[in-house]
Amino acid sequence: MIDWPTAKVKHLCSEVDRRSGGGDLPLLSVSIHRGVVPRKEMTDRESRAEDVTAYKRCLRGDLVLNRMRAFQGAIGLAATAGLVTPEYMVLRASPAADSRYLHYLFKSSWFVGQMTSRLRGIGTAEQGNVRTPRVYWGDLGSIEVLVPSLERQRGLADSLDHETARIDALIERKQRLVALSTDALDSYIAAQIDQASRGASMTRLRRLASVAFSSVDKKTREGEQVIRLCNYTDVYERDEIVDDPSYMVATRAPVKLCKSPRGDGSSSCSTRLLTHRRSAPPTPRW
């Protein structure tokens, strides 16, 4: 059994709200999966000079949280000084805490659960339907956590850094193999299509099939498939669409997919449900 003392987060770090007032520091953003990165790596949009004056300054080693997405993992450690949007929260570790240890602690599944239970917005966290959720420093600072010695914190952070780097290297290697396999498959498909199309006649797609558009009325009806709806602004800057309790729940009728007409004038139809599901990678566990 771990016999470490406990302390509230507000005794291990403090919120820093120093505005830029201008300057030439780089703009930074918080990615759910990559942490704090230069904003230019996430978007092509550039803020006007007058907008930057209200941005917050962060230093290397500061913790930066996206208050609306922190409970989904949008927390990172700044590798360099920079400017972040006023909507972010900047935290600086106290002499009794290692910022890397706090970073791993804040991204742990247990801590994420603590943040989720303290979300504020429209709705309730208990029912899982908080809209425009935000976590505030007063609530975050009240969370009580285990606090090993500073030396032990650094040792844990070193170990997790090493393991994270090893896993990242394996993921990068797998992605390279997938890319090579994809390129080989694309080349094979292109060659097959080229061979099959030799001597074939061309026609417009509209002569072979038609497209039927449908919409969701946001109503729930018995017997229909339950789906979740989200606002475009809720996913605009996300790396992935992940499970989110703020999604609206509705139902939809199955989508009817029809193949192109047969030679005898009939068509072959089948009813299928179209779904798309992606989940975020697991958060570090203690």
N, C-alpha and C positions, 0 to 999 in steps of 0.2 A: 504493500500500500504506500502511495506517495504521501510523504509527510512534509509538504511545503506550506509556508504561510500563505495567506490570501490578502488581497488588497483590491480596492476598487480601481477601475481603469483610470479615473481622474487623478489618482495618486501616482500613476506610472507614465502618464503623458498629459500634455495640455494642448488645447486648441490654439492655433496661431492664425490671426486674421490681420495680416499686414498687406495692405493694398499696394499695387505696383506704382500707381501714379505715372505710368509710362515706363520707358526703359526699353532695352533691347534684349531682354531675356527671352528664351524660346517658349512658345506655347506648348503646354503639356496636356495630355488627356489620360483618363484611366480606362484601360481595357479590362474586361472581365477575365480574360485568359492571359493577357500579356503584362498586366500591371500598368505602371506609369510609363508612357511612351510619348515621343514627340507627336504633337497633334497632326502634323503634316503626313504622318504615316497612317492616319485613320481617316482623313478627309481632305478634300481639295479646297474646301472653303476657307477663306482667310478672313479674320476679323478686322474690322476697320480700326485704325489707330486710336480713335477716340473711345472705342469700346474697351480697349485693353487697360485703360486707366483704372477701372474698377476691379480688375482681376487680382487674385491673391498670389502672393509670392510664396514659394516653397524652396527649401534648401535641400541639398543632398542629404539623404537619410531620413527626411520627413515622410510620414505616412500620409497618403492622399486617398480620401474616400469620396466616391460618388454617392451622395446622400440618398439618391433615389434608387441606386443599384447596389449598394454595399452589401445588402443581404443576399445578393446573387453572386457575390465575389468580386465586385468592382472596387477593389482595394489594392493599392500598390505602394511600393517603396520608391521614392524619387532617387534616381541615379545621378541626377544633376539638378542644379538650381533652375527654376523656371517659373512660369506664370500659369495659373489654372483658373477656370471659371469660378465666379463667386458662389455657384451652387455646390462646389466641392467643399469638403472639410479637410483642413490641413492640421495634422497632429505632430507634435514634437516630443520625443521620448525624454523622460526625466533622467537624471544621473543614475537612478536605481534600476533602469530598464534598458535592454538592448532593443533597438528599433527593429532588427530582423526577427527577434523572438516575438515581438508584438505583432509583426506582420503575419507570421505563420499562425499565431494564436488567433488573430482576427479572422483569418480565412478558414479556420477549423470548423467542422460541422457543428460542434457544440456552440461556439461563439456566434455563428451565423443564426442558429436557432434563438439565441438570446436577443440578437438584434431584431429578428423577425417578430418576436413577441412584443417588441417596443416600437414597432412602426406606427407612424401617425399619418393620417390622411382621411379620405372619405371611406367610411366602412369600418370594419373591425378586423384585427389580426386573428382573433379567435375563430371567426367564420371564414377566414382566408379570402376576403373580398375587399382588401384595402386598395383604393384607387389613389393615384398620385402619391405613392408611399414615400415617406422620408424618415430618416433616422436623425435625431438631434443629439448634440453633444451632451446635453443634460441627461438624456436617457442612456447614451452610450457610456458616459463616465460613471454611471451608477452600477454597472455590471461588475460583479466581484469575481476575480480570477485567481488562479494559482500563480505564485511568484517565487520561483527558485532563486538561488543566489545569482548574481550577475555573471559569475564565471560559468555557472551551469546553463544560464540562458544562452551565452555565447557558444557553449559547446553544443547545445541542441540546435542552434541556428546553423552552425558549421556543418553538422551532420545532415540536416535537411537541405542545405545548399548543395552538398555533394550528391545526395540522392536525387534531388530535383534535376541537377545537371546531367546525371546519368540517364534518367528517364527521358529528358528532352533530347539527348543524343540518339536514343533508341527510336523515338518518335520521328526525328528528322530522317534517320536511315530508312525507316519504313515508308515515309512519304516519298523519298527518292525512288524506292523500288516500285511504289504504286505509280509514280509518274512515268517511269520507264515502261511498265506494263501497259499503261494507258496509251502511251505513244505507239507501242508495238501493235496494240489492238486497233487503234485509229488507222494506222498504215494498212493493216490487213483488210479492214472494212472498206477503206477507200479503193484498194486494189480490186476487191470483189465487186464493188459497185461499178467501177470503171469497166471491168470485164463483162459484167452482165448488161451494161447499158450500150454496148457497142451495137450499132445497127438499130437501136430502139428509137421510136418516135417520141417527141416531146409534147406535152399538153399541160394546160394550166391546172393547178391544184383544185380550183373551184369546180372543175368538171368531174372530179373524182370524189369529193367529199364536201360537207358543209359544216360550219361551226355554229353551235347554239350556246349563247351566253346565259348564265343564270346568276341570280343574286340571293343573298340571305336576308330574310325579313326580320331577323333577330328575335323571333318568337319561338316559344317552346311548345311542341305538340307531342302528344303521346304516340309512341310507336315509331318516331323518327330518331335518327342517329344524333347523339349528343356531340356537339362540337364546341370549341372555344374560340372566341373572337378577340382580337386586340386592335388597338388603335395604331395607325401607322407611326405616330410619334413615339409609341412605346418601344418600337423595335428599330427605329431609324439608325441609331448609333451602336447597336449591339453587334457583336461578332456572330452570334447565333440566336435563334429563337429558342428559348428554353422554357421549362415549366415555370409558370408564373401565376400565383393566386389572384392577380389582379385582372386576369382575362375574364371577359363576359361569357356566360354560358347560354347557348341557344341550341336549336336542333335544325337538321336539314334532311330533306328527302334524299334517297340515294340518287347518284348521278347516272344517267343512262348514256352509255357509250355505244355508238353505232359504227360498224365498219362500212366501208364504201359499198355501193350497190353491186350485187352479183350480176352476172351476164343475163340472168333470167328476169332482171328488173326488181327482185326482192332484195332485202338487206338483212344482215345478221346483227342482232342487238344483244347486248348483255348488260346487266345492271351490276355496277360495282360501286364501292365506297372509296372515294379518293382521300387518302390521309397522308400527312407529312409529319414526321416526328423526329425531332432532334433533341438531344439532352446535353447538358453541360457536363464536362469532365468532373470526376469526384473531387471534392475539396480535401486538403490534407487532414488526416485523422491523428489524434493523439492517443 
